[in-house]
Amino acid sequence: MQNHPSQKLDNLTGIERIKALEDWTIALLNLDGWQLESSNDFDHYDAIGLTPKGHKCIIEMKFRNDYYEDKLLEKYKYDALMEYKDYIKIYFVADKKGNYMYWLDNLIMPEVKFLKMGKTTLWDSDKITKAVYLLPEKKATIINEI
């Protein structure tokens, strides 16, 4: 069952909370002229549809509890998104200080870093080394600071 954007976040945890945040973000972007819908659970992106200018797009979303000036994007996720040749690829990050949107097609990617991190976002007891990009905040094209 998909969460409706009017649900209270306080009552949600884990994946339910993330899905609600994704649904809210999609609803807000759609109010601004986007035409987006949620992806399937096993897609490499969280939303698919059209930009306000009518271009096909996919959006990967991350909701971070902590603020970091550089926004982390796993290399495998970037590579998977870049396989969608006919779509504009967007990486959206929300954290305590704001919302950031990176248009990946035009972004010059920084050097790959290797970090020891949790195997998954929600259950991070097992640490593994992951290849990641640390995207500078100033490279985001849309920044809504809180």
N, CA, C and O atoms as CSV, one atom per row, in Angstrom:
chain,resi,resn,atom,element,x,y,z
A,1,MET,N,N,0.835,-1.182,0.000
A,1,MET,CA,C,0.000,0.000,0.000
A,1,MET,C,C,0.881,1.247,0.000
A,1,MET,O,O,1.804,1.358,0.808
A,2,GLN,N,N,0.605,2.160,-0.882
A,2,GLN,CA,C,1.408,3.359,-0.987
A,2,GLN,C,C,0.902,4.404,0.007
A,2,GLN,O,O,-0.305,4.554,0.195
A,3,ASN,N,N,1.817,5.116,0.635
A,3,ASN,CA,C,1.461,6.137,1.605
A,3,ASN,C,C,0.948,7.378,0.902
A,3,ASN,O,O,1.494,7.794,-0.120
A,4,HIS,N,N,-0.107,7.971,1.455
A,4,HIS,CA,C,-0.637,9.221,0.938
A,4,HIS,C,C,0.154,10.359,1.561
A,4,HIS,O,O,0.497,10.282,2.741
A,5,PRO,N,N,0.456,11.410,0.815
A,5,PRO,CA,C,1.268,12.495,1.356
A,5,PRO,C,C,0.701,13.157,2.606
A,5,PRO,O,O,1.438,13.860,3.298
A,6,SER,N,N,-0.570,12.964,2.923
A,6,SER,CA,C,-1.130,13.616,4.101
A,6,SER,C,C,-0.853,12.847,5.395
A,6,SER,O,O,-1.148,13.347,6.481
A,7,GLN,N,N,-0.295,11.648,5.296
A,7,GLN,CA,C,0.016,10.879,6.501
A,7,GLN,C,C,1.057,11.588,7.340
A,7,GLN,O,O,1.941,12.260,6.808
A,8,LYS,N,N,0.955,11.439,8.654
A,8,LYS,CA,C,1.939,12.042,9.553
A,8,LYS,C,C,3.219,11.228,9.559
A,8,LYS,O,O,3.186,10.003,9.671
A,9,LEU,N,N,4.338,11.908,9.438
A,9,LEU,CA,C,5.632,11.231,9.462
A,9,LEU,C,C,5.929,10.626,10.827
A,9,LEU,O,O,6.615,9.608,10.922
A,10,ASP,N,N,5.420,11.244,11.873
A,10,ASP,CA,C,5.707,10.765,13.228
A,10,ASP,C,C,5.289,9.312,13.432
A,10,ASP,O,O,5.886,8.605,14.244
A,11,ASN,N,N,4.288,8.871,12.718
A,11,ASN,CA,C,3.768,7.514,12.879
A,11,ASN,C,C,4.457,6.501,11.978
A,11,ASN,O,O,4.136,5.313,12.019
A,12,LEU,N,N,5.399,6.959,11.167
A,12,LEU,CA,C,6.029,6.083,10.197
A,12,LEU,C,C,7.501,5.862,10.532
A,12,LEU,O,O,8.170,6.750,11.061
A,13,THR,N,N,7.989,4.680,10.221
A,13,THR,CA,C,9.400,4.371,10.417
A,13,THR,C,C,9.935,3.635,9.200
A,13,THR,O,O,9.172,3.132,8.376
A,14,GLY,N,N,11.254,3.580,9.101
A,14,GLY,CA,C,11.913,2.778,8.075
A,14,GLY,C,C,11.462,3.087,6.665
A,14,GLY,O,O,11.362,4.243,6.255
A,15,ILE,N,N,11.194,2.024,5.941
A,15,ILE,CA,C,10.828,2.146,4.526
A,15,ILE,C,C,9.516,2.898,4.350
A,15,ILE,O,O,9.369,3.649,3.386
A,16,GLU,N,N,8.553,2.717,5.262
A,16,GLU,CA,C,7.286,3.451,5.163
A,16,GLU,C,C,7.528,4.960,5.209
A,16,GLU,O,O,6.902,5.720,4.470
A,17,ARG,N,N,8.428,5.379,6.071
A,17,ARG,CA,C,8.750,6.798,6.202
A,17,ARG,C,C,9.412,7.319,4.918
A,17,ARG,O,O,9.068,8.395,4.428
A,18,ILE,N,N,10.344,6.561,4.392
A,18,ILE,CA,C,11.021,6.970,3.161
A,18,ILE,C,C,10.027,7.068,2.012
A,18,ILE,O,O,10.058,8.036,1.253
A,19,LYS,N,N,9.138,6.071,1.872
A,19,LYS,CA,C,8.133,6.109,0.799
A,19,LYS,C,C,7.230,7.329,0.944
A,19,LYS,O,O,6.877,7.957,-0.054
A,20,ALA,N,N,6.850,7.673,2.181
A,20,ALA,CA,C,6.013,8.848,2.404
A,20,ALA,C,C,6.753,10.114,1.983
A,20,ALA,O,O,6.169,10.983,1.335
A,21,LEU,N,N,8.033,10.229,2.344
A,21,LEU,CA,C,8.825,11.389,1.934
A,21,LEU,C,C,8.942,11.469,0.416
A,21,LEU,O,O,8.850,12.555,-0.155
A,22,GLU,N,N,9.141,10.339,-0.237
A,22,GLU,CA,C,9.188,10.315,-1.698
A,22,GLU,C,C,7.853,10.777,-2.279
A,22,GLU,O,O,7.823,11.591,-3.202
A,23,ASP,N,N,6.758,10.262,-1.742
A,23,ASP,CA,C,5.431,10.640,-2.243
A,23,ASP,C,C,5.167,12.132,-2.047
A,23,ASP,O,O,4.605,12.783,-2.928
A,24,TRP,N,N,5.567,12.674,-0.900
A,24,TRP,CA,C,5.390,14.105,-0.646
A,24,TRP,C,C,6.211,14.929,-1.616
A,24,TRP,O,O,5.732,15.934,-2.142
A,25,THR,N,N,7.443,14.512,-1.856
A,25,THR,CA,C,8.314,15.244,-2.776
A,25,THR,C,C,7.727,15.224,-4.182
A,25,THR,O,O,7.719,16.246,-4.869
A,26,ILE,N,N,7.242,14.076,-4.605
A,26,ILE,CA,C,6.604,13.964,-5.927
A,26,ILE,C,C,5.390,14.881,-6.000
A,26,ILE,O,O,5.211,15.591,-6.990
A,27,ALA,N,N,4.555,14.875,-4.964
A,27,ALA,CA,C,3.359,15.724,-4.947
A,27,ALA,C,C,3.731,17.206,-5.025
A,27,ALA,O,O,3.092,17.969,-5.750
A,28,LEU,N,N,4.759,17.614,-4.281
A,28,LEU,CA,C,5.184,19.017,-4.312
A,28,LEU,C,C,5.750,19.409,-5.674
A,28,LEU,O,O,5.437,20.482,-6.191
A,29,LEU,N,N,6.578,18.550,-6.254
A,29,LEU,CA,C,7.114,18.845,-7.586
A,29,LEU,C,C,5.990,18.911,-8.615
A,29,LEU,O,O,6.018,19.758,-9.508
A,30,ASN,N,N,5.006,18.031,-8.500
A,30,ASN,CA,C,3.881,18.051,-9.442
A,30,ASN,C,C,3.080,19.353,-9.338
A,30,ASN,O,O,2.525,19.816,-10.335
A,31,LEU,N,N,3.014,19.947,-8.139
A,31,LEU,CA,C,2.363,21.251,-7.987
A,31,LEU,C,C,3.122,22.342,-8.730
A,31,LEU,O,O,2.558,23.385,-9.061
A,32,ASP,N,N,4.397,22.098,-8.988
A,32,ASP,CA,C,5.259,23.074,-9.659
A,32,ASP,C,C,5.418,22.770,-11.147
A,32,ASP,O,O,6.340,23.278,-11.785
A,33,GLY,N,N,4.536,21.954,-11.703
A,33,GLY,CA,C,4.549,21.708,-13.142
A,33,GLY,C,C,5.184,20.415,-13.601
A,33,GLY,O,O,5.163,20.109,-14.793
A,34,TRP,N,N,5.753,19.643,-12.675
A,34,TRP,CA,C,6.287,18.339,-13.035
A,34,TRP,C,C,5.119,17.383,-13.222
A,34,TRP,O,O,4.018,17.643,-12.737
A,35,GLN,N,N,5.352,16.280,-13.920
A,35,GLN,CA,C,4.350,15.214,-14.064
A,35,GLN,C,C,5.039,13.908,-13.693
A,35,GLN,O,O,5.510,13.169,-14.558
A,36,LEU,N,N,5.090,13.633,-12.380
A,36,LEU,CA,C,5.852,12.495,-11.865
A,36,LEU,C,C,4.946,11.476,-11.200
A,36,LEU,O,O,3.857,11.795,-10.723
A,37,GLU,N,N,5.424,10.252,-11.181
A,37,GLU,CA,C,4.779,9.200,-10.400
A,37,GLU,C,C,5.865,8.356,-9.748
A,37,GLU,O,O,7.018,8.357,-10.178
A,38,SER,N,N,5.474,7.641,-8.709
A,38,SER,CA,C,6.421,6.769,-8.005
A,38,SER,C,C,6.873,5.641,-8.903
A,38,SER,O,O,6.134,5.183,-9.774
A,39,SER,N,N,8.093,5.203,-8.679
A,39,SER,CA,C,8.619,4.062,-9.427
A,39,SER,C,C,8.198,2.770,-8.749
A,39,SER,O,O,7.599,2.776,-7.673
A,40,ASN,N,N,8.523,1.667,-9.398
A,40,ASN,CA,C,8.334,0.358,-8.785
A,40,ASN,C,C,9.415,0.163,-7.734
A,40,ASN,O,O,10.454,0.821,-7.785
A,41,ASP,N,N,9.186,-0.715,-6.802
A,41,ASP,CA,C,10.129,-0.915,-5.692
A,41,ASP,C,C,11.523,-1.338,-6.136
A,41,ASP,O,O,12.490,-1.095,-5.414
A,42,PHE,N,N,11.653,-1.957,-7.290
A,42,PHE,CA,C,12.951,-2.498,-7.690
A,42,PHE,C,C,13.636,-1.703,-8.787
A,42,PHE,O,O,14.623,-2.164,-9.361
A,43,ASP,N,N,13.128,-0.517,-9.085
A,43,ASP,CA,C,13.781,0.357,-10.048
A,43,ASP,C,C,14.976,1.043,-9.392
A,43,ASP,O,O,15.070,1.102,-8.166
A,44,HIS,N,N,15.879,1.554,-10.206
A,44,HIS,CA,C,17.054,2.267,-9.694
A,44,HIS,C,C,16.765,3.745,-9.478
A,44,HIS,O,O,17.690,4.532,-9.275
A,45,TYR,N,N,15.522,4.125,-9.517
A,45,TYR,CA,C,15.117,5.510,-9.301
A,45,TYR,C,C,13.820,5.492,-8.496
A,45,TYR,O,O,13.179,4.451,-8.355
A,46,ASP,N,N,13.440,6.663,-7.970
A,46,ASP,CA,C,12.266,6.744,-7.110
A,46,ASP,C,C,11.070,7.407,-7.764
A,46,ASP,O,O,9.938,7.221,-7.317
A,47,ALA,N,N,11.305,8.181,-8.821
A,47,ALA,CA,C,10.210,8.836,-9.539
A,47,ALA,C,C,10.540,8.849,-11.026
A,47,ALA,O,O,11.701,8.878,-11.434
A,48,ILE,N,N,9.475,8.826,-11.818
A,48,ILE,CA,C,9.621,8.853,-13.275
A,48,ILE,C,C,8.500,9.718,-13.841
A,48,ILE,O,O,7.393,9.748,-13.304
A,49,GLY,N,N,8.796,10.411,-14.916
A,49,GLY,CA,C,7.763,11.237,-15.533
A,49,GLY,C,C,8.360,12.303,-16.417
A,49,GLY,O,O,9.299,12.060,-17.174
A,50,LEU,N,N,7.787,13.511,-16.304
A,50,LEU,CA,C,8.187,14.625,-17.157
A,50,LEU,C,C,8.587,15.832,-16.329
A,50,LEU,O,O,8.002,16.100,-15.280
A,51,THR,N,N,9.595,16.563,-16.810
A,51,THR,CA,C,9.982,17.832,-16.200
A,51,THR,C,C,8.904,18.869,-16.550
A,51,THR,O,O,8.029,18.594,-17.371
A,52,PRO,N,N,8.959,20.043,-15.941
A,52,PRO,CA,C,8.001,21.094,-16.319
A,52,PRO,C,C,8.072,21.486,-17.796
A,52,PRO,O,O,7.105,22.022,-18.337
A,53,LYS,N,N,9.207,21.226,-18.453
A,53,LYS,CA,C,9.349,21.524,-19.881
A,53,LYS,C,C,8.969,20.341,-20.760
A,53,LYS,O,O,9.127,20.406,-21.979
A,54,GLY,N,N,8.468,19.252,-20.161
A,54,GLY,CA,C,7.987,18.113,-20.926
A,54,GLY,C,C,9.034,17.080,-21.301
A,54,GLY,O,O,8.770,16.223,-22.144
A,55,HIS,N,N,10.217,17.136,-20.698
A,55,HIS,CA,C,11.272,16.163,-20.974
A,55,HIS,C,C,11.128,14.956,-20.047
A,55,HIS,O,O,10.816,15.104,-18.865
A,56,LYS,N,N,11.357,13.766,-20.592
A,56,LYS,CA,C,11.297,12.557,-19.767
A,56,LYS,C,C,12.420,12.600,-18.730
A,56,LYS,O,O,13.551,12.974,-19.041
A,57,CYS,N,N,12.092,12.211,-17.494
A,57,CYS,CA,C,13.098,12.247,-16.450
A,57,CYS,C,C,12.902,11.110,-15.447
A,57,CYS,O,O,11.818,10.543,-15.318
A,58,ILE,N,N,13.986,10.803,-14.749
A,58,ILE,CA,C,13.945,9.905,-13.601
A,58,ILE,C,C,14.657,10.619,-12.458
A,58,ILE,O,O,15.606,11.373,-12.673
A,59,ILE,N,N,14.183,10.370,-11.241
A,59,ILE,CA,C,14.749,11.038,-10.070
A,59,ILE,C,C,15.067,10.004,-9.001
A,59,ILE,O,O,14.212,9.205,-8.621
A,60,GLU,N,N,16.288,10.030,-8.529
A,60,GLU,CA,C,16.703,9.262,-7.358
A,60,GLU,C,C,16.648,10.215,-6.176
A,60,GLU,O,O,17.160,11.331,-6.261
A,61,MET,N,N,16.032,9.793,-5.067
A,61,MET,CA,C,15.870,10.660,-3.902
A,61,MET,C,C,16.561,10.071,-2.682
A,61,MET,O,O,16.552,8.860,-2.462
A,62,LYS,N,N,17.156,10.954,-1.900
A,62,LYS,CA,C,17.746,10.567,-0.617
A,62,LYS,C,C,17.301,11.572,0.433
A,62,LYS,O,O,17.299,12.781,0.200
A,63,PHE,N,N,16.928,11.054,1.578
A,63,PHE,CA,C,16.496,11.870,2.708
A,63,PHE,C,C,17.451,11.588,3.855
A,63,PHE,O,O,17.433,10.505,4.441
A,64,ARG,N,N,18.273,12.559,4.167
A,64,ARG,CA,C,19.329,12.389,5.165
A,64,ARG,C,C,18.924,13.032,6.484
A,64,ARG,O,O,18.411,14.151,6.512
A,65,ASN,N,N,19.160,12.319,7.565
A,65,ASN,CA,C,18.879,12.855,8.896
A,65,ASN,C,C,19.931,13.863,9.325
A,65,ASN,O,O,19.641,14.775,10.099
A,66,ASP,N,N,21.137,13.707,8.831
A,66,ASP,CA,C,22.233,14.596,9.197
A,66,ASP,C,C,22.639,15.445,7.999
A,66,ASP,O,O,22.446,15.059,6.846
A,67,TYR,N,N,23.202,16.604,8.298
A,67,TYR,CA,C,23.680,17.506,7.253
A,67,TYR,C,C,25.152,17.250,6.957
A,67,TYR,O,O,25.972,17.153,7.871
A,68,TYR,N,N,25.474,17.142,5.693
A,68,TYR,CA,C,26.853,17.093,5.211
A,68,TYR,C,C,26.937,18.037,4.023
A,68,TYR,O,O,26.060,18.034,3.159
A,69,GLU,N,N,27.988,18.843,3.979
A,69,GLU,CA,C,28.113,19.804,2.881
A,69,GLU,C,C,28.210,19.100,1.532
A,69,GLU,O,O,27.631,19.566,0.551
A,70,ASP,N,N,28.932,17.990,1.469
A,70,ASP,CA,C,28.999,17.189,0.250
A,70,ASP,C,C,27.924,16.109,0.329
A,70,ASP,O,O,27.771,15.452,1.358
A,71,LYS,N,N,27.188,15.932,-0.754
A,71,LYS,CA,C,26.081,14.969,-0.794
A,71,LYS,C,C,26.570,13.664,-1.422
A,71,LYS,O,O,27.108,13.657,-2.529
A,72,LEU,N,N,26.377,12.576,-0.709
A,72,LEU,CA,C,26.894,11.272,-1.112
A,72,LEU,C,C,25.970,10.595,-2.126
A,72,LEU,O,O,24.762,10.500,-1.909
A,73,LEU,N,N,26.544,10.130,-3.225
A,73,LEU,CA,C,25.841,9.342,-4.239
A,73,LEU,C,C,26.686,8.113,-4.526
A,73,LEU,O,O,27.837,8.223,-4.949
A,74,GLU,N,N,26.104,6.940,-4.294
A,74,GLU,CA,C,26.852,5.712,-4.554
A,74,GLU,C,C,27.103,5.572,-6.052
A,74,GLU,O,O,26.221,5.830,-6.871
A,75,LYS,N,N,28.317,5.161,-6.393
A,75,LYS,CA,C,28.708,5.033,-7.797
A,75,LYS,C,C,27.829,4.031,-8.538
A,75,LYS,O,O,27.457,4.270,-9.687
A,76,TYR,N,N,27.493,2.916,-7.898
A,76,TYR,CA,C,26.655,1.922,-8.591
A,76,TYR,C,C,25.301,2.518,-8.929
A,76,TYR,O,O,24.731,2.196,-9.971
A,77,LYS,N,N,24.765,3.396,-8.054
A,77,LYS,CA,C,23.469,4.027,-8.312
A,77,LYS,C,C,23.590,5.013,-9.465
A,77,LYS,O,O,22.720,5.067,-10.333
A,78,TYR,N,N,24.659,5.785,-9.474
A,78,TYR,CA,C,24.911,6.721,-10.575
A,78,TYR,C,C,25.014,5.956,-11.894
A,78,TYR,O,O,24.387,6.335,-12.883
A,79,ASP,N,N,25.799,4.888,-11.908
A,79,ASP,CA,C,25.979,4.095,-13.129
A,79,ASP,C,C,24.651,3.526,-13.622
A,79,ASP,O,O,24.382,3.520,-14.824
A,80,ALA,N,N,23.822,3.049,-12.693
A,80,ALA,CA,C,22.513,2.492,-13.075
A,80,ALA,C,C,21.614,3.573,-13.660
A,80,ALA,O,O,20.918,3.330,-14.646
A,81,LEU,N,N,21.621,4.753,-13.070
A,81,LEU,CA,C,20.802,5.850,-13.598
A,81,LEU,C,C,21.259,6.254,-14.993
A,81,LEU,O,O,20.431,6.531,-15.861
A,82,MET,N,N,22.559,6.289,-15.213
A,82,MET,CA,C,23.090,6.741,-16.498
A,82,MET,C,C,22.771,5.778,-17.646
A,82,MET,O,O,22.938,6.133,-18.813
A,83,GLU,N,N,22.320,4.578,-17.328
A,83,GLU,CA,C,21.907,3.614,-18.358
A,83,GLU,C,C,20.624,4.047,-19.060
A,83,GLU,O,O,20.343,3.583,-20.166
A,84,TYR,N,N,19.846,4.922,-18.444
A,84,TYR,CA,C,18.573,5.374,-19.021
A,84,TYR,C,C,18.858,6.532,-19.983
A,84,TYR,O,O,18.741,7.705,-19.627
A,85,LYS,N,N,19.232,6.169,-21.194
A,85,LYS,CA,C,19.735,7.139,-22.182
A,85,LYS,C,C,18.701,8.183,-22.598
A,85,LYS,O,O,19.069,9.323,-22.884
A,86,ASP,N,N,17.423,7.824,-22.639
A,86,ASP,CA,C,16.391,8.732,-23.139
A,86,ASP,C,C,15.759,9.592,-22.044
A,86,ASP,O,O,14.745,10.249,-22.283
A,87,TYR,N,N,16.343,9.592,-20.858
A,87,TYR,CA,C,15.781,10.308,-19.724
A,87,TYR,C,C,16.799,11.283,-19.145
A,87,TYR,O,O,18.001,11.017,-19.147
A,88,ILE,N,N,16.310,12.403,-18.656
A,88,ILE,CA,C,17.126,13.302,-17.850
A,88,ILE,C,C,17.241,12.649,-16.483
A,88,ILE,O,O,16.241,12.211,-15.914
A,89,LYS,N,N,18.459,12.583,-15.955
A,89,LYS,CA,C,18.708,11.944,-14.661
A,89,LYS,C,C,18.931,13.009,-13.591
A,89,LYS,O,O,19.766,13.901,-13.744
A,90,ILE,N,N,18.166,12.895,-12.503
A,90,ILE,CA,C,18.218,13.883,-11.430
A,90,ILE,C,C,18.452,13.174,-10.100
A,90,ILE,O,O,17.870,12.123,-9.828
A,91,TYR,N,N,19.307,13.763,-9.284
A,91,TYR,CA,C,19.558,13.268,-7.929
A,91,TYR,C,C,19.071,14.338,-6.965
A,91,TYR,O,O,19.587,15.456,-6.959
A,92,PHE,N,N,18.082,14.000,-6.154
A,92,PHE,CA,C,17.473,14.916,-5.196
A,92,PHE,C,C,17.874,14.494,-3.790
A,92,PHE,O,O,17.725,13.330,-3.418
A,93,VAL,N,N,18.384,15.443,-3.010
A,93,VAL,CA,C,18.780,15.167,-1.632
A,93,VAL,C,C,18.091,16.167,-0.714
A,93,VAL,O,O,18.117,17.372,-0.966
A,94,ALA,N,N,17.476,15.663,0.349
A,94,ALA,CA,C,16.893,16.516,1.391
A,94,ALA,C,C,17.608,16.205,2.694
A,94,ALA,O,O,17.799,15.042,3.049
A,95,ASP,N,N,18.005,17.261,3.405
A,95,ASP,CA,C,18.608,17.070,4.720
A,95,ASP,C,C,18.121,18.181,5.645
A,95,ASP,O,O,17.210,18.929,5.288
A,96,LYS,N,N,18.710,18.294,6.812
A,96,LYS,CA,C,18.271,19.257,7.823
A,96,LYS,C,C,18.342,20.706,7.356
A,96,LYS,O,O,17.595,21.555,7.843
A,97,LYS,N,N,19.230,20.986,6.422
A,97,LYS,CA,C,19.445,22.375,6.000
A,97,LYS,C,C,18.755,22.745,4.700
A,97,LYS,O,O,18.698,23.925,4.356
A,98,GLY,N,N,18.223,21.760,3.957
A,98,GLY,CA,C,17.571,22.131,2.714
A,98,GLY,C,C,17.364,20.982,1.755
A,98,GLY,O,O,17.540,19.813,2.099
A,99,ASN,N,N,16.983,21.348,0.534
A,99,ASN,CA,C,16.759,20.401,-0.559
A,99,ASN,C,C,17.690,20.773,-1.701
A,99,ASN,O,O,17.882,21.950,-2.007
A,100,TYR,N,N,18.261,19.758,-2.323
A,100,TYR,CA,C,19.279,19.968,-3.349
A,100,TYR,C,C,18.961,19.089,-4.547
A,100,TYR,O,O,18.641,17.911,-4.387
A,101,MET,N,N,19.046,19.654,-5.750
A,101,MET,CA,C,18.756,18.901,-6.955
A,101,MET,C,C,19.958,18.975,-7.895
A,101,MET,O,O,20.412,20.054,-8.273
A,102,TYR,N,N,20.453,17.801,-8.256
A,102,TYR,CA,C,21.594,17.694,-9.168
A,102,TYR,C,C,21.114,17.108,-10.490
A,102,TYR,O,O,20.509,16.036,-10.518
A,103,TRP,N,N,21.382,17.807,-11.572
A,103,TRP,CA,C,21.063,17.326,-12.911
A,103,TRP,C,C,22.290,16.551,-13.384
A,103,TRP,O,O,23.269,17.144,-13.837
A,104,LEU,N,N,22.235,15.248,-13.277
A,104,LEU,CA,C,23.413,14.404,-13.465
A,104,LEU,C,C,23.952,14.399,-14.890
A,104,LEU,O,O,25.151,14.205,-15.090
A,105,ASP,N,N,23.098,14.607,-15.878
A,105,ASP,CA,C,23.555,14.569,-17.274
A,105,ASP,C,C,24.607,15.638,-17.556
A,105,ASP,O,O,25.500,15.427,-18.377
A,106,ASN,N,N,24.508,16.772,-16.889
A,106,ASN,CA,C,25.416,17.899,-17.149
A,106,ASN,C,C,26.463,18.088,-16.074
A,106,ASN,O,O,27.263,19.020,-16.147
A,107,LEU,N,N,26.472,17.224,-15.085
A,107,LEU,CA,C,27.373,17.390,-13.948
A,107,LEU,C,C,28.706,16.691,-14.207
A,107,LEU,O,O,28.743,15.517,-14.575
A,108,ILE,N,N,29.785,17.420,-14.013
A,108,ILE,CA,C,31.113,16.804,-14.081
A,108,ILE,C,C,31.332,16.125,-12.734
A,108,ILE,O,O,31.415,16.783,-11.696
A,109,MET,N,N,31.424,14.810,-12.768
A,109,MET,CA,C,31.499,14.045,-11.527
A,109,MET,C,C,32.881,14.166,-10.902
A,109,MET,O,O,33.895,14.155,-11.600
A,110,PRO,N,N,32.909,14.280,-9.578
A,110,PRO,CA,C,34.198,14.324,-8.889
A,110,PRO,C,C,34.860,12.948,-8.892
A,110,PRO,O,O,34.282,11.969,-9.364
A,111,GLU,N,N,36.045,12.892,-8.373
A,111,GLU,CA,C,36.778,11.628,-8.253
A,111,GLU,C,C,36.013,10.660,-7.340
A,111,GLU,O,O,35.417,11.074,-6.346
A,112,VAL,N,N,36.037,9.390,-7.684
A,112,VAL,CA,C,35.392,8.371,-6.854
A,112,VAL,C,C,36.164,8.222,-5.553
A,112,VAL,O,O,37.395,8.189,-5.545
A,113,LYS,N,N,35.425,8.133,-4.456
A,113,LYS,CA,C,36.007,7.883,-3.131
A,113,LYS,C,C,35.543,6.512,-2.666
A,113,LYS,O,O,34.504,6.025,-3.111
A,114,PHE,N,N,36.287,5.898,-1.793
A,114,PHE,CA,C,35.915,4.596,-1.231
A,114,PHE,C,C,35.733,4.772,0.270
A,114,PHE,O,O,36.673,5.098,0.995
A,115,LEU,N,N,34.492,4.546,0.720
A,115,LEU,CA,C,34.153,4.753,2.126
A,115,LEU,C,C,33.612,3.478,2.746
A,115,LEU,O,O,32.911,2.705,2.091
A,116,LYS,N,N,33.939,3.265,4.004
A,116,LYS,CA,C,33.395,2.151,4.775
A,116,LYS,C,C,32.047,2.628,5.317
A,116,LYS,O,O,31.976,3.594,6.077
A,117,MET,N,N,30.983,1.935,4.911
A,117,MET,CA,C,29.631,2.369,5.275
A,117,MET,C,C,28.737,1.170,5.522
A,117,MET,O,O,29.111,0.023,5.277
A,118,GLY,N,N,27.540,1.471,6.017
A,118,GLY,CA,C,26.553,0.430,6.219
A,118,GLY,C,C,26.168,-0.203,4.892
A,118,GLY,O,O,26.115,0.462,3.858
A,119,LYS,N,N,25.901,-1.495,4.945
A,119,LYS,CA,C,25.521,-2.233,3.735
A,119,LYS,C,C,24.235,-1.662,3.134
A,119,LYS,O,O,24.098,-1.582,1.913
A,120,THR,N,N,23.297,-1.268,3.993
A,120,THR,CA,C,22.061,-0.632,3.547
A,120,THR,C,C,21.838,0.624,4.372
A,120,THR,O,O,22.502,0.837,5.386
A,121,THR,N,N,20.911,1.443,3.936
A,121,THR,CA,C,20.616,2.689,4.632
A,121,THR,C,C,19.992,2.437,5.998
A,121,THR,O,O,20.364,3.077,6.981
A,122,LEU,N,N,19.055,1.516,6.059
A,122,LEU,CA,C,18.275,1.334,7.284
A,122,LEU,C,C,18.870,0.326,8.251
A,122,LEU,O,O,18.665,0.433,9.460
A,123,TRP,N,N,19.588,-0.631,7.746
A,123,TRP,CA,C,20.145,-1.674,8.605
A,123,TRP,C,C,21.646,-1.708,8.378
A,123,TRP,O,O,22.138,-2.488,7.562
A,124,ASP,N,N,22.375,-0.864,9.099
A,124,ASP,CA,C,23.785,-0.672,8.777
A,124,ASP,C,C,24.744,-1.340,9.756
A,124,ASP,O,O,25.825,-0.809,10.010
A,125,SER,N,N,24.377,-2.482,10.305
A,125,SER,CA,C,25.297,-3.153,11.220
A,125,SER,C,C,26.490,-3.757,10.477
A,125,SER,O,O,27.585,-3.832,11.033
A,126,ASP,N,N,26.297,-4.177,9.256
A,126,ASP,CA,C,27.385,-4.728,8.451
A,126,ASP,C,C,28.028,-3.613,7.631
A,126,ASP,O,O,27.371,-2.991,6.797
A,127,LYS,N,N,29.302,-3.365,7.869
A,127,LYS,CA,C,30.023,-2.317,7.137
A,127,LYS,C,C,30.756,-2.929,5.947
A,127,LYS,O,O,31.392,-3.978,6.054
A,128,ILE,N,N,30.647,-2.241,4.810
A,128,ILE,CA,C,31.375,-2.646,3.616
A,128,ILE,C,C,31.995,-1.400,2.994
A,128,ILE,O,O,31.610,-0.279,3.329
A,129,THR,N,N,32.940,-1.589,2.102
A,129,THR,CA,C,33.539,-0.468,1.388
A,129,THR,C,C,32.711,-0.217,0.131
A,129,THR,O,O,32.466,-1.125,-0.663
A,130,LYS,N,N,32.283,1.038,-0.032
A,130,LYS,CA,C,31.479,1.414,-1.193
A,130,LYS,C,C,32.187,2.502,-1.989
A,130,LYS,O,O,32.834,3.386,-1.426
A,131,ALA,N,N,32.053,2.420,-3.305
A,131,ALA,CA,C,32.535,3.476,-4.190
A,131,ALA,C,C,31.449,4.552,-4.233
A,131,ALA,O,O,30.286,4.262,-4.516
A,132,VAL,N,N,31.840,5.792,-3.951
A,132,VAL,CA,C,30.862,6.872,-3.879
A,132,VAL,C,C,31.409,8.140,-4.538
A,132,VAL,O,O,32.615,8.317,-4.710
A,133,TYR,N,N,30.471,9.004,-4.894
A,133,TYR,CA,C,30.805,10.367,-5.297
A,133,TYR,C,C,30.353,11.276,-4.165
A,133,TYR,O,O,29.283,11.068,-3.592
A,134,LEU,N,N,31.151,12.271,-3.839
A,134,LEU,CA,C,30.766,13.298,-2.880
A,134,LEU,C,C,30.508,14.573,-3.675
A,134,LEU,O,O,31.439,15.260,-4.096
A,135,LEU,N,N,29.232,14.873,-3.872
A,135,LEU,CA,C,28.835,15.994,-4.711
A,135,LEU,C,C,28.823,17.287,-3.906
A,135,LEU,O,O,28.116,17.382,-2.902
A,136,PRO,N,N,29.588,18.273,-4.329
A,136,PRO,CA,C,29.589,19.548,-3.609
A,136,PRO,C,C,28.207,20.202,-3.653
A,136,PRO,O,O,27.544,20.230,-4.690
A,137,GLU,N,N,27.802,20.716,-2.521
A,137,GLU,CA,C,26.509,21.377,-2.412
A,137,GLU,C,C,26.352,22.483,-3.451
A,137,GLU,O,O,25.269,22.669,-4.005
A,138,LYS,N,N,27.428,23.213,-3.714
A,138,LYS,CA,C,27.358,24.343,-4.658
A,138,LYS,C,C,27.090,23.889,-6.086
A,138,LYS,O,O,26.754,24.717,-6.932
A,139,LYS,N,N,27.227,22.597,-6.379
A,139,LYS,CA,C,26.961,22.074,-7.723
A,139,LYS,C,C,25.475,21.744,-7.922
A,139,LYS,O,O,25.047,21.456,-9.040
A,140,ALA,N,N,24.689,21.786,-6.835
A,140,ALA,CA,C,23.246,21.554,-6.977
A,140,ALA,C,C,22.637,22.735,-7.734
A,140,ALA,O,O,23.016,23.885,-7.513
A,141,THR,N,N,21.699,22.444,-8.620
A,141,THR,CA,C,21.114,23.524,-9.412
A,141,THR,C,C,19.909,24.153,-8.735
A,141,THR,O,O,19.569,25.302,-9.016
A,142,ILE,N,N,19.263,23.415,-7.847
A,142,ILE,CA,C,18.148,23.964,-7.085
A,142,ILE,C,C,18.446,23.721,-5.619
A,142,ILE,O,O,18.606,22.576,-5.194
A,143,ILE,N,N,18.522,24.785,-4.848
A,143,ILE,CA,C,18.790,24.663,-3.420
A,143,ILE,C,C,17.737,25.472,-2.668
A,143,ILE,O,O,17.622,26.685,-2.844
A,144,ASN,N,N,16.975,24.781,-1.833
A,144,ASN,CA,C,16.007,25.445,-0.948
A,144,ASN,C,C,16.539,25.297,0.453
A,144,ASN,O,O,16.412,24.234,1.059
A,145,GLU,N,N,17.129,26.341,0.972
A,145,GLU,CA,C,17.717,26.247,2.304
A,145,GLU,C,C,16.669,26.515,3.373
A,145,GLU,O,O,15.812,27.388,3.237
A,146,ILE,N,N,16.768,25.737,4.431
A,146,ILE,CA,C,15.818,25.868,5.538
A,146,ILE,C,C,16.407,26.793,6.578
A,146,ILE,O,O,15.776,27.050,7.604
